[in-house]
Amino acid sequence: MPPQVNEEIRSRASRIRLVLMDVDGVLTDGKYFHVPNGQGGLFEVKMFDSQDGIALQWLHRAGIRTGLISGRDAESTRERARTSHMAYCYMGSTEKLPIFEEILADSGLKAEEIAYVGDDLTDAILMKRAGLAVAVANAVPEVKAMAHYVTSAAGGSGALREAAELILDAQGLWEGILRHYEAI
């Protein structure tokens, strides 16, 4: 069920055409594991939430693009982006503002048409610019304070799903999803 929000947040969410997000602490609980890869090196394993996954599919089907900007470079993240039909997948840099500006130029969108979901200080600079800044429940206090909306779910536990439902509902698309699954 989409969260109940005030009219200012609904208005912001109604304009969103692209949802960008951090990965560790947003799409995951922030933990990752290094396991042997068979060639003498290590492979990074992350746990992603399945309800976030279906939300990414719904956004894609609704024509709302998605993308990630992560400080860590991991094959598991790249695969999550690919299977989720993400339009943007930037990894390996904690300096996110130049990437955001590149995405703005590439997409042709205005900052107010972009939602950003974050949890830590490296996300703050983009949250100040995004039309809808979403902090996950486990975000640091400084990030929560600047967010337009703070999820009740923690990162890696459906926080992106909650943000997606908010956006889809504000755009009048949530009822169609419920009808599709014969939930109403």
C-alpha positions as CSV (number, residue, x, y, z in Angstrom):
1,M,0.0,0.0,0.0
2,P,1.5,3.4,-1.0
3,P,2.4,5.6,1.9
4,Q,0.1,8.5,2.8
5,V,2.0,11.7,2.2
6,N,1.1,15.4,2.1
7,E,0.3,17.3,-1.1
8,E,3.7,18.8,-1.5
9,I,5.3,15.3,-1.6
10,R,2.6,14.0,-3.9
11,S,3.2,16.9,-6.3
12,R,6.9,16.3,-6.3
13,A,6.3,12.5,-6.9
14,S,3.9,13.2,-9.7
15,R,6.6,14.9,-11.8
16,I,9.2,12.0,-11.5
17,R,10.5,10.5,-14.8
18,L,13.7,9.0,-13.4
19,V,14.5,7.3,-10.1
20,L,18.2,7.3,-9.2
21,M,19.5,5.5,-6.1
22,D,22.6,4.5,-4.2
23,V,23.2,0.8,-3.7
24,D,24.8,-0.1,-0.4
25,G,22.4,0.9,2.3
26,V,19.5,1.5,-0.1
27,L,19.2,-1.5,-2.4
28,T,21.0,-3.6,0.3
29,D,21.3,-3.4,4.0
30,G,24.8,-2.1,3.5
31,K,26.6,-5.4,4.1
32,Y,28.5,-7.3,1.4
33,F,30.5,-10.4,1.5
34,H,33.8,-11.4,-0.2
35,V,34.0,-15.0,-1.3
36,P,36.6,-16.8,-3.4
37,N,35.9,-16.5,-7.1
38,G,37.8,-19.6,-8.2
39,Q,40.7,-17.7,-9.9
40,G,42.4,-16.8,-6.7
41,G,40.6,-13.5,-6.2
42,L,37.4,-12.5,-4.4
43,F,33.9,-12.0,-5.6
44,E,31.6,-9.5,-3.9
45,V,28.1,-10.8,-2.9
46,K,25.2,-8.6,-2.0
47,M,21.7,-9.4,-0.8
48,F,19.0,-7.6,-2.8
49,D,15.3,-7.4,-1.8
50,S,12.8,-9.1,-4.1
51,Q,10.1,-6.5,-3.4
52,D,12.5,-3.8,-4.5
53,G,13.0,-5.9,-7.6
54,I,9.4,-6.1,-8.6
55,A,9.1,-2.3,-7.9
56,L,11.9,-1.7,-10.4
57,Q,10.0,-3.8,-12.9
58,W,6.8,-1.7,-12.3
59,L,8.7,1.6,-12.8
60,H,10.2,0.3,-16.0
61,R,6.8,-0.8,-17.4
62,A,5.4,2.6,-16.4
63,G,8.1,4.3,-18.5
64,I,9.9,5.7,-15.4
65,R,13.6,5.1,-15.9
66,T,15.8,4.0,-13.1
67,G,19.5,4.1,-12.4
68,L,22.2,3.7,-9.8
69,I,25.2,5.7,-8.7
70,S,27.4,3.6,-6.3
71,G,30.8,4.2,-4.7
72,R,31.5,0.5,-5.0
73,D,32.1,-1.4,-8.2
74,A,30.6,-4.9,-8.0
75,E,29.5,-7.4,-10.6
76,S,26.5,-8.2,-8.5
77,T,25.4,-4.6,-8.7
78,R,25.9,-4.5,-12.5
79,E,23.7,-7.7,-12.8
80,R,21.0,-6.1,-10.6
81,A,21.0,-3.1,-12.9
82,R,20.8,-5.2,-16.0
83,T,18.0,-7.5,-14.9
84,S,16.1,-4.5,-13.6
85,H,16.3,-2.6,-16.9
86,M,18.1,0.3,-15.4
87,A,18.9,3.1,-17.8
88,Y,22.0,4.2,-15.8
89,C,24.6,2.2,-13.9
90,Y,27.5,4.2,-12.5
91,M,29.9,2.5,-10.1
92,G,33.2,3.2,-8.5
93,S,33.0,6.8,-7.6
94,T,31.8,8.6,-4.4
95,E,31.9,11.9,-6.2
96,K,28.3,11.7,-7.5
97,L,27.6,15.3,-8.6
98,P,29.5,15.0,-12.0
99,I,27.6,11.8,-12.7
100,F,24.3,13.4,-11.8
101,E,25.1,16.3,-14.2
102,E,26.0,13.8,-16.9
103,I,22.7,12.0,-16.4
104,L,20.8,15.2,-16.6
105,A,22.5,16.1,-19.9
106,D,21.9,12.6,-21.3
107,S,18.3,12.2,-20.2
108,G,17.2,15.7,-21.2
109,L,15.3,15.9,-17.8
110,K,15.2,18.7,-15.3
111,A,16.4,18.0,-11.8
112,E,12.8,18.3,-10.5
113,E,11.9,15.3,-12.7
114,I,14.4,13.1,-10.8
115,A,14.0,11.3,-7.5
116,Y,17.0,10.2,-5.6
117,V,17.0,7.6,-2.9
118,G,20.0,7.7,-0.5
119,D,21.3,6.8,2.9
120,D,24.7,8.4,3.5
121,L,26.6,11.7,3.2
122,T,27.8,10.9,-0.3
123,D,24.1,11.0,-1.3
124,A,23.4,14.4,0.3
125,I,24.7,16.5,-2.6
126,L,22.2,14.8,-5.0
127,M,19.3,14.9,-2.6
128,K,19.7,18.7,-2.4
129,R,19.2,18.8,-6.2
130,A,16.6,16.1,-6.9
131,G,12.9,17.0,-7.3
132,L,12.1,14.2,-4.8
133,A,14.7,13.3,-2.2
134,V,14.0,10.1,-0.4
135,A,16.0,8.8,2.6
136,V,15.7,5.2,3.7
137,A,14.9,4.5,7.4
138,N,18.4,3.5,8.2
139,A,19.9,6.7,6.7
140,V,22.3,8.9,8.7
141,P,20.5,11.7,10.5
142,E,21.9,14.5,8.2
143,V,20.4,12.7,5.2
144,K,17.1,12.1,6.8
145,A,16.9,15.8,7.8
146,M,17.3,17.0,4.1
147,A,14.9,14.4,2.6
148,H,11.4,15.3,1.4
149,Y,10.4,11.8,2.4
150,V,11.9,9.2,4.8
151,T,10.8,5.6,4.2
152,S,9.5,3.4,7.1
153,A,11.5,0.5,5.5
154,A,15.2,0.2,5.9
155,G,17.5,-0.1,2.9
156,G,17.6,-3.7,1.5
157,S,14.2,-4.3,3.2
158,G,11.7,-2.8,0.7
159,A,12.7,0.9,1.0
160,L,12.8,1.3,-2.8
161,R,9.5,-0.5,-3.1
162,E,8.0,2.1,-0.7
163,A,9.4,5.0,-2.7
164,A,8.2,3.4,-6.0
165,E,4.7,2.9,-4.7
166,L,4.6,6.6,-3.6
167,I,5.6,7.7,-7.1
168,L,3.3,5.3,-8.9
169,D,0.4,6.3,-6.7
170,A,1.1,10.1,-7.2
171,Q,1.0,9.5,-11.0
172,G,-2.3,7.6,-10.9
173,L,-0.6,4.3,-11.8
174,W,-0.9,2.3,-8.6
175,E,-4.6,1.3,-9.1
176,G,-3.6,-0.2,-12.5
177,I,-0.9,-2.3,-10.9
178,L,-3.5,-3.6,-8.4
179,R,-5.9,-4.4,-11.2
180,H,-3.2,-6.2,-13.2
181,Y,-2.7,-8.6,-10.2
182,E,-6.4,-8.7,-9.5
183,A,-5.8,-7.3,-6.0
184,I,-8.9,-5.1,-6.2
